[in-house]
Amino acid sequence: MNPFRPFWLQGPGPWACIDPTAMAHNLNWLWQRLLRNGGQARPRLWTVLKAEAYGHGLNHALKALGDADGVALASLEDVGRVRRQGWTGPVLLLSTTGMDPADLSDPAFGELHFVVDDPAALERLEQVPAPFSERHAWLRYAGHLRTHGFDDKRYADAYQRLQALVHAGRLAGAGHFHHYAAAEDPGALAQERQAFDAVSAGLPGPRCTENSAALCSDAPLPSFDADHWLRAGLLLYGASALPGRSGSELGLRPAMSLHARLLAIRPVAAGETVGYGDSYRAPHDTNVGVVGIGYGHGIPRDLWRRGQLLAGRDGRPVRVAGRVAMDCLTVDLGPQPPDQPGDIMTLWGETGAGAALPVEEVAQACDTIAAEMLTRLTARTALVVRPKTA
């Protein structure tokens, strides 16, 4: 990926360079992993496109991940968007908490699956008199996460109530849904899988489980069948959900690089401070660069404590110097920097010469995770798709 092409450098604001071919590669990586895992038949896959496809742009990801069986979203508005963009396959609405089930009956939504994740949602669903054509309900198990869903004591009864709606012709189908609390921990993951198997044992219907951490883990994958739907989100965008490992180390290709311009260079004498609250004190005579991106674009304010950027095409590492402001941040360029105003700074991802700063490392510097870094980018950060000929 070359973020330095002139076509991409119009305007002063920051931009995220999106590579749809990387998303397609990551989807194929997952298919190959599942193929090697064996099983009676290939499971089906929901690609998770919530939060604007983890910040990559829903429309860009939808085109790149079209080989999946279905897409998973967090709002009815987004369901409508993917239908208008031509997606005709199944769509999974990941929660119905606080929603009027009557809103799900719009025929424009096509084949719509939705998660029933609390007793109130189930009660409202039962009160809708009209049948739901092409509507499939998935009952969420509370599991160890316990923020949504039905616990062990209430799960079987709630599922029988969904099955009654199916038998009455008011739902097209019902299934079992689980979201892991600690999939990055192989021991905890095994326990959660066992608990879900136990609570749904003897109950008919398909299953829907997994996430990126579970699918990338070194722990053995279960033997899935054709009635099992898997969910994948973060891994499709080339980032890792496993602590201490980047997406590239797993064989994934990061689909986003984030860049901004160097706006100005200012000399700072030894001992002088830079930024709000005198947060950075120059250890020697140096030059501070002002970079045109800040927390108003989605960069965590705490990046200054341990963060760095890559300067220029060659990707020279430079440390963040001072607290991140709303519209800019500052970096220590050193006593005799080769940089010039207008040069490109890379917040994460690849530079023009192939140097790279994984988003997982940036997240670690901010005491957070890659998924938060990617999804917190605001609309002030332009999304620019890598040209196919680049």
Long-range contacts (C-beta under 8 A, 24 or more apart in sequence): 1-257, 1-349, 1-350, 1-386, 1-390, 2-352, 2-386, 2-390, 3-257, 3-259, 3-344, 3-346, 3-349, 3-350, 3-351, 3-352, 4-313, 4-344, 4-351, 4-352, 5-387, 5-390, 7-387, 8-384, 9-261, 9-344, 11-382, 12-261, 12-263, 12-292, 13-260, 13-292, 13-297, 13-380, 13-381, 13-382, 14-258, 14-259, 14-260, 14-261, 14-292, 14-293, 14-297, 14-347, 14-380, 14-381, 14-382, 15-258, 15-259, 15-260, 15-381, 15-382, 15-383, 15-384, 16-55, 16-56, 16-256, 16-257, 16-258, 16-259, 16-377, 16-381, 16-382, 16-383, 16-384, 17-256, 17-257, 17-258, 17-259, 17-349, 17-384, 17-385, 17-386, 18-56, 18-57, 18-60, 18-255, 18-256, 18-383, 18-384, 18-385, 18-386, 19-253, 19-254, 19-255, 19-256, 19-257, 19-385, 19-386, 20-60, 20-61, 20-63, 20-64, 20-255, 20-385, 20-386, 21-64, 21-253, 21-386, 21-388, 22-237, 22-238, 22-253, 22-254, 22-255, 23-56, 23-60, 23-61, 23-64, 23-65, 23-236, 23-237, 23-238, 23-255, 24-64, 24-65, 24-67, 25-252, 25-253, 26-235, 26-236, 26-237, 26-238, 26-247, 26-252, 26-253, 26-255, 27-64, 27-65, 27-67, 27-68, 27-236, 28-67, 29-235, 29-251, 29-252, 30-215, 30-232, 30-235, 30-236, 31-67, 33-215, 33-221, 34-221, 34-224, 34-230, 37-221, 37-223, 37-224, 38-223, 39-223, 39-224, 39-225, 40-223, 40-225, 40-226, 41-225, 41-226, 42-226, 43-224, 43-225, 43-226, 43-228, 43-229, 43-230, 44-69, 44-70, 44-226, 44-228, 44-229, 44-230, 45-69, 45-70, 45-229, 45-230, 45-231, 45-232, 46-70, 46-71, 46-72, 46-92, 46-208, 46-229, 46-230, 46-231, 46-232, 47-71, 47-72, 47-232, 47-233, 47-236, 48-72, 48-94, 48-231, 48-232, 48-233, 48-236, 49-73, 49-78, 49-82, 50-74, 50-78, 50-94, 50-233, 51-375, 52-375, 53-237, 54-233, 54-234, 54-237, 54-239, 54-371, 54-374, 54-375, 55-256, 55-374, 55-375, 55-376, 55-377, 56-237, 56-255, 56-256, 56-374, 56-383, 57-383, 58-82, 59-85, 60-383, 60-385, 61-236, 61-237, 62-87, 64-255, 65-236, 69-229, 70-113, 70-229, 72-231, 72-233, 76-103, 76-104, 76-109, 79-109, 79-112, 80-108, 80-109, 83-108, 83-109, 83-110, 90-136, 92-138, 92-208, 95-148, 96-121, 96-125, 97-121, 97-148, 99-124, 100-124, 101-125, 101-127, 101-128, 101-132, 102-128, 104-132, 104-135, 105-130, 105-132, 105-135, 107-133, 110-134, 111-136, 112-136, 113-137, 113-138, 114-138, 115-139, 115-140, 115-177, 116-140, 116-158, 116-162, 117-148, 117-149, 118-148, 118-149, 119-150, 119-154, 119-158, 122-158, 122-161, 122-162, 125-165, 126-161, 126-165, 128-170, 130-170, 131-169, 131-170, 131-171, 132-170, 132-171, 132-172, 133-172, 134-172, 135-171, 135-172, 136-171, 136-172, 136-173, 136-174, 136-175, 137-162, 137-165, 137-171, 137-173, 137-174, 137-175, 138-174, 138-175, 138-176, 138-177, 138-208, 139-174, 139-175, 139-176, 139-177, 140-177, 140-178, 140-179, 141-176, 141-177, 141-178, 141-195, 141-196, 141-199, 141-200, 143-178, 143-179, 143-180, 143-181, 143-192, 143-195, 143-196, 144-180, 144-181, 144-182, 144-188, 144-191, 144-192, 144-195, 145-179, 145-180, 145-181, 146-181, 148-179, 149-177, 149-178, 149-179, 152-195, 152-199, 155-199, 155-200, 156-199, 156-203, 159-200, 159-203, 159-205, 163-204, 163-205, 173-205, 173-206, 174-205, 175-205, 175-206, 175-207, 175-208, 175-229, 176-200, 176-203, 176-205, 176-206, 176-207, 176-208, 177-207, 177-208, 177-209, 178-207, 178-208, 178-209, 179-211, 180-209, 180-210, 180-211, 180-213, 180-214, 183-210, 183-211, 183-213, 183-214, 183-217, 183-241, 184-213, 184-217, 184-241, 184-242, 184-243, 186-217, 186-218, 186-219, 189-213, 189-214, 189-217, 189-219, 190-219, 193-222, 211-241, 212-236, 212-240, 212-241, 213-241, 213-242, 216-240, 216-241, 216-242, 216-250, 217-242, 233-371, 234-370, 234-371, 234-374, 237-374, 239-359, 239-360, 239-370, 239-371, 239-374, 240-360, 240-370, 241-369, 241-370, 241-371, 245-360, 246-358, 246-360, 246-361, 247-358, 247-360, 247-370, 248-356, 248-358, 254-349, 254-350, 254-356, 254-358, 254-359, 256-348, 256-349, 256-359, 256-374, 257-346, 257-348, 257-349, 257-350, 258-293, 258-346, 258-347, 258-348, 258-349, 258-359, 258-377, 258-381, 259-344, 259-345, 259-346, 259-347, 259-349, 260-291, 260-292, 260-293, 260-297, 260-344, 260-345, 260-347, 261-291, 261-292, 261-341, 261-342, 261-343, 261-344, 261-345, 262-289, 262-290, 262-291, 262-292, 262-311, 262-339, 262-340, 262-341, 262-342, 262-343, 262-344, 262-345, 263-290, 263-291, 263-292, 263-328, 263-341, 264-289, 264-290, 264-341, 265-289, 265-290, 265-333, 265-337, 265-339, 265-340, 265-341, 266-290, 273-322, 274-321, 274-322, 274-330, 275-304, 275-321, 275-322, 275-323, 275-325, 275-330, 276-322, 276-323, 276-325, 277-323, 279-304, 279-322, 279-323, 280-304, 280-321, 280-322, 280-330, 280-332, 282-321, 282-332, 284-335, 285-335, 286-332, 286-333, 286-334, 286-335, 287-332, 287-333, 287-334, 287-335, 287-337, 288-321, 288-322, 288-330, 288-331, 288-332, 288-333, 289-318, 289-330, 289-331, 289-332, 289-333, 289-337, 289-339, 289-345, 290-328, 290-329, 290-330, 291-328, 291-329, 291-330, 291-331, 291-345, 292-327, 292-328, 293-327, 293-328, 293-329, 293-345, 293-347, 293-381, 294-324, 294-325, 294-326, 294-327, 294-328, 294-329, 295-324, 295-325, 295-326, 296-326, 296-327, 296-378, 296-380, 297-327, 297-377, 297-378, 297-380, 297-381, 298-376, 298-377, 298-378, 298-380, 298-381, 299-324, 299-329, 299-347, 300-324, 300-366, 300-368, 300-373, 300-376, 302-366, 302-367, 303-329, 303-362, 303-365, 303-366, 304-329, 305-365, 306-365, 306-366, 307-362, 307-365, 307-366, 308-357, 308-365, 309-345, 309-346, 309-347, 309-357, 310-345, 310-346, 310-351, 310-355, 310-356, 310-357, 311-337, 311-339, 311-343, 311-345, 311-346, 312-338, 312-339, 312-343, 312-344, 312-345, 312-351, 313-344, 313-351, 313-352, 313-353, 314-351, 314-353, 314-355, 315-346, 315-351, 315-353, 315-354, 315-355, 315-356, 315-357, 317-357, 348-373
